[in-house]
């Protein structure tokens, strides 16, 4: 693979900085992130509405777009067949945004 001036391959320069990966097991984010794609997750991130995040709700992990609000999160899917989910009240106590999806690759 050709190297650039920094000694890294061109592939390395195109891959965003990430902390860990997870596999997307549903079609909820298609066509953006396909089922079985590997999501690249960054632990530290600025909260930006309508970006894609990895979320844990009561031990279940989801990849969704989030709109951050006061005392609520709106979780949206890119697939029109999947409805939005609003997290409020006690459910917020069991919800953690684990990281921001900064990229994805085909397995």
Order of alpha helices (4+ residues) and beta strands (2+ residues): alpha-beta-beta-beta-beta-beta-beta-alpha-beta
